[in-house]
Amino acid sequence: MASELPETSPSPPTEGPAAQVVARSPDRATTLMPRPTAAPLVLALGMAILAAGVPLGAGFFVIGAVVLVAGVSIWVAQLLPGRGHVHESLAEPARGPRPVTGAPGGVERLQQGMPGYRFRLPQRVHPISAGIKGGIVGCVVMPAPALLWSLLSGHGLWYPINVLAGMVLPGVGKMDVPELEQFRASLLLVAVVIHVTLSVVLGLIYGVLLPTLPSVPRPIAWGGLLMPLLWTGTCYAVMSIVNPALARGVSWPWFIFSQFLYGAVAAVVVMRAQRVRPTIAGLYGGFLGGLLMPVPAIVWALLNGHSLWYPVNVLAGMVLPELGQRPSEELEQFHVSWLVGAVIIHALLSGSFGVVYGLLLPKLPSIPGPVAWGGVVLPLLWTGTSYGLMGVVNPVLQQRVDWPWFVVSQFVFGVAAAVVVLRSEMVHILPAGRGNQESGIRNQESDEHPIADA
């Protein structure tokens, strides 16, 4: 028979390993705990991107290697003395544990097939129809930006449709622009099949993955969404006016990836710089993001046989119209004046967008996690897949795609599909069993012997 113990207030241990942990803490009301880290997720993402380099090209190898090294570095850094632990506050004495008094009793015995015998997790999910509906809605609205660009650029209605068919038909790459602007029933059929299939498949992926993904912090969500749109839109518009010929020499998927890197880095800096004014935090984030942003551009230039100075000179072409008339060989060479112009442009844009980001962030609403994932991350995956696949099947046709407008189309699809999935009604997952009839039989049997001696 258990005897009731007197209530005592919990106190820190005075001897043993636990006492050493508490003693090392600056405050005796805290204890040392492992620090949370995203290193395993980063490492796994790097390995996945590295594996994607086998079918999609060397660019994924390089990006995957960089992410993998970053994940290993973060993980190793957590093992350094004083880096991998945090001081966690102990509970107040009034909220400490109380003595447990034993009380004889019994519990209802759960029989196989009864509700609650074995739960399936998660208990609530979106139905498969939610993903299909999201994919269909995205399928309908996604072509709008592509068709708008095609009409504004004078290519006609059928140009983007024929280019889409070129993802799987190598012969389309041999067609010239006038041929791609004509209606072809076979290419239309292939494009519709590709478009509908990818839309429904990605819609199903959205329906399964989006509810399970963690929430995205507001600065990271807006950093990955707002900054690439602002910077890419500004550069694309300015270069299309000043140097239309030079704009065609820019690899816009890599350019957009650079802006995504800039936005994410700036977001992290602004998140951590909470004790300074928003403008100063924005400047810090803008300049640090500006230092890291050229890395993808330099990697792309080296992988494609260009020199280190090619992306620098192309950037200077935003304000120097004469660069559009220079031969490509001259863009591979070092020029002091062009370097100075590129550095000034890069610094001004980095600082300006950083200040805008620091000022706007406190006023921006939170983005629901599914919308952030659907509108930012997954469109990047779709664009990367299409870019790599077309680079293998039709490298010539790959150069004829207007990739900024292509990314806008994926963004429209991602947001539309995510909103449909998010607004759909969730269904409950029934516990494991043999059905309601079997559950009723088990319930009747359990009524005869409801209590089991403890």
N, C-alpha and C positions, 0 to 999 in steps of 0.2 A: 504494500500500500504506500503510495507516494505521500510524503509529508510536505506541507506547504512551506516554502522558503520565505524568509523576510525579504521585502523589497529593498533593493540597494541601488544607488545611482551608479551607472557605469563610469569607470575611470580609466585613463590610459594605462596600458600595461607597464609594469616597473622592471621586468626582466624578460629575457628571451629575444628572438628576432623581431617580434612585433614592437618591443620597446625600442630597439635600435632604429626601426623605421620612423616611429613617432619622434624619437629624440633628434633625428636628423632634420626634421621639419622646422622651419622658422617659427611656427606657432604650434603649440602642443594640441590645438584643436584641429589639426590636419594630419593626413597620412599620405604616404607616397604611393601613387598608382601609375600604371603604364599610360603613356600619352597616346591618345587616338591618332591614327595615321592612315592616309589614303595610299601609302606606298604599295600594298598588294594590288589594289585596283589599277594603279598606274602601270605597274609591272605587267599585269595581265593584259591591259590594253595595248601596251607596247608589243607583247608577244603576238597578239592577234593581228595588229597592223603589219608586223614583220612577216607573219605567215601569208597575209594578203598580198605581199609583194611578189609571191610566186606567180599568180595569174595576172596581176594588175600592173607590174612593172617595177623598175628600180626605185621610183620615187617613194613607194610605200615601204621598201626596204630601209631607205634612209630615215624616213619619219618614224617608222617602227623602232629602229635602232636608237634614235634620239629619245623617244618616249621610254624605251626599255632602260636605257642608261639613267634617265632621270628617275625612274621608279627605284632602281637599285641604289642610286645615290641617296634618295630620300630615306630608304629603308636603312642603309648603313649609317646615315647621319643620326637616326633615332637610337642607334646602339652606342653612340659616343657618351662619355660620362656627362651627366647633367642635362642631356638632351631628350632622353626617352621617357621621362617621368614627369608627373605633375603632382602638386599638392592638392589633395581632395579633402574638403571639409568633412569633419566627423559630425555625427548627429548630436544635437543638444542632449544633455543628460536627461531632460524631461521626456525626450522622445526615444530614449534608449530601450533596450529589450527588457521585458518583464518576466518574472519566473512563470513557468508553465505548470499548471496544475492538472494532473491526470484525472480524467473523468471517464469511467466505463460507459460504453454505448455501442451503437452499431450503425452500419451504413447499408444502404440498399445495394444489393449486388447487381451489377450491370451484366446483362446477358448479351451474347452476340446477336446482333441485329436490332437491338434497342437503340432509339435515338440517343446520341451522346456516347455510345460505346466506343466509337473511334471517329474523331473529327478529321476532315480533310482541310488542309490549309493551302491557300487562303480561303477563308469562309465566304467571302464575297468576291466575285469577279465580274468583269464585263462580258456579256455574251459574245459569241463569235460574230453574230450579226452586227454588233457595234463596229468591229474592225472592217467588215465588208462595207457597211454604210459609209464609214469614214473614207475608205479607199475610193468608193464610187463618187462621193462628193468632191474629194480631192482630184479625181480623174476628170471631173467636169470643169472645175475652175482652173486647174493648172495650165491648160493650153492658152489661157487668155493673155498672159504676158508675152509668150512666144509669138502668138499671132499678132499682137499689137506691135511688137518689135519688127516683125516681118513686113507688116503694112507700112510702118513709118520709114523703114529703110528702103522701101521700093522693091522688095523681093516678091511680093505677092503672097497669096494665102497658102500655097502648096509647098513653099520652100522649106519651112521647119518640119513639115510632115515627111517630106522625102529625106531630109537629113536624119530624122529619127529612124527611119527604116534602114539607113546606112549603118546603124549599130550592129546589125547582123547580116547585112548583104554587102560583101566586099566590093561588088561591081559598082555600087553607087558612088564610091570615091573617085571613079574615072569620069564621072559626068561633070560637065562644066556648069557654071552658074545658070545660064539660060535653060539648060535641060532640067536642072533641079527646080526651076520655077514653074514647070509645066505639070499638069495633072496626069498622074499615072495610077491606074486602078490597082495594080499589083503592089506598088509602094504604099498606097493608102491602106490597103488591107493589112500589110505587114506592120505598118506603123500603129494601126488601131489595135492589133493583137498585142504588140509590145506594150503599148500604153495601158491598155486595160489589165493585162496580166501583171505588170509591175505595180500598178495602182492597187489592185486587189490584194496582192501578196504583201506589199508594204502596209496596206490598211490592216490586214490580219496581224502583222508584226506590231503595229501600233496598238491594236486592241489588247494584245497579250503583254507587251513590255511596258507601255506607258504607265499603267496603274501600279506597277511594281518598282519603278525607278524612284530613287530618293528625290526629295525636293531640291531645287536649285537655288542657292542664295541669290537674293535680288541683284547684288552688284555683278555676280558672275553671269546671270541670265541676261541682264541688260548689256554687260560688257561684250558678251558673245553675239548679241543681237544688234545693239544700237551702233557700236563702233564700226563693225564691218560695213553696215549699210551706209553710214555717213561718209566714211573715208572712201570706200569703193565708189559710191555714187559721185562724190566730188571729183575724184581723180578721173573717173570714166567720162564725166561730162566735160571737164576742162580739157582733157587730152583729145576728146572727139572734136572739139572746136579748134584747138590750137594745132594739133598734129594728128589728124585722122589716120594717116598712113602709119605713124609710129604706134598708135593705139592698137593696131592689128598685130604688132610684134610683142605685145604683153601677154604672158600666160595668166589669164584672169583667175583660173582656179587656184593657182599658187598665190596670186596676189590677194585673193580673198582669204586664203588660209593665213597669210601674214597679218591681215587685219584682225582676224579672229584671235590670233596669238596676242596682238597688241591689246585688244579689248579685254582678254582674260587677265593679262598681266596688270593692266591698269586697274582692273576691278579689284584684284588682290591687294594692290598697294593702297587703294582708297579704303578698302575694308579695314586694313590694319592701321592706317594713319587717322585714328579717330580723335586724337588730341590736337590736331592742327586745323587751320581753317580749310574749308572745302577747296578754295582756289589753290592753296599750297599743296594739298593732298593730290589734287588733279594734276598739277605740274609734276610732282614726283612720279605719279603713275604714268603720265604721258611720256616723260623722258625715259623712264625705265622701259616702258613698252616700246618706245622708239629705238632703244638700243638692241632689243631682242628681235624686233620685227624684221630687219633685213636678213636674218638667218635663212628662212625658207626661200627668199629670192636668190640668195647666193647659192644655196644648194641646187635650186632649179637650174641656174645658169651653168654651174659646173657639170651637172648631169646631162645637159643638152648640148655640151660642147662649146658653150660661150665662155668668154673670159670673165674675170671678176668684175670688170668695169662695165659690162653690158647693162645690167639692171640699173647701175648708177647713172649712166648716160641716158637711158630711157626715162628715168625719173626727171632728169634735167629737161627732157623734152616737153614737160608740162608747161614750161614758160619760155622755151627757146624754140620758136617755130622752125628755124633753119635746120634743126636736127632731123626733121622728117624728110629732108631732101638729101641727107648724107647717105652714102652706101653703108651696108651693114658691116663691112669690114672696119670702117672708121668708128663705128659704135663699140667695137671690141677693144679699142685702144684707150689709153689713159690720157685725159685732158684736164688740166688744172682748173680751167674756168668752168667746165661742166661739173667737175667734182664739187667745186664751191657752190654752184647753183643747186645741185642735188642736196647737199648738206643743209643749205639754208631752207629749201622747201621742206625737207624731212623734219628739221627741227621746228619750223613754224607750225606745220600740221600736227606734229606730235604734241607740242605744248598747247596749241589752241584746242584740239579735241580733248586733251586731258583736262583743261580748265572747264570746258563744256560738260564733260562727264562728271567732274567733281561737283559742279553746281546743280546738275540735273538729277543726280542720283538720289539725294534726299527727298525729292519731290515726285519721283517716279513710283507708280504703284507696283506691288508685287506681282510677278508673273506666275500663274499656276504651274506647278511642276510639269504636268503633261504637255502644256502649251510650250514651255521653254524647251523641253526635250524634242518635241515634235517640230517646233519652228526653227531650231538652231542646229542641234546635233545631227538628227537624222537626215535633213536635207544635205548636210555636208557629206554624209556617207553615200547618199544617192548620187550626188554630183561626182564624188571621187570614183565611185563604181562606173558611172557612165563615161567619165573622162578616161579612166584606165582601159575599159573595154573598147571604146572607140579608138584609142591609141594603138591597140593591138590589131583590131579588125580593119579600121580605116584611118590611118594616120593623116592622110591628106584631108579627109572630111572633118577630122577633129579640129583643124585650123579654121574651118568655115563656120563653126558654132560660135555664137556670141555668148560666151560663158557667163558674164554678169547677168544677162537676161535669163539664162538658163537657171542660175542659182535663185533668181527671184521667183521663177516658176516653181522650183522645189520648195521654196519658203512658203509660197501660197498653198501648195499641197499639204505641207507639214502642219501649218496652222489650222487649215480647214479640217483635216482628218483628226487632229488632236482635239479640236473643239467638239466635233461630233462624238468622239469616243468619250470625252470628259462629261458630256451632257447626257450620255446614255444611262439608262437605269441599270444598276448592278443586280445580279442574281445571286441567291444564296446557294452554296454548295451543301448538299445534304450529307449527313454523316454516313460513314460506311455501314452497310447493312444489306439485308436481303429484301428491302421494300417495305412499304407500309403494312401489308398484310402480315408479313413475317414478324415485323416489329410488334403488331398487335398481339400475335400469339405469344411472343416472348414476354410482353407486358402482363398477359394473363397468368403465365407461369410464374412470373416473379411476384405476383400478388399473393400466391399461395405461401411463398417463403420470402417475405419482404425484408426481413432483418437477419443479418448475419452477426453472430457474436464477435465482438472485437477481441 
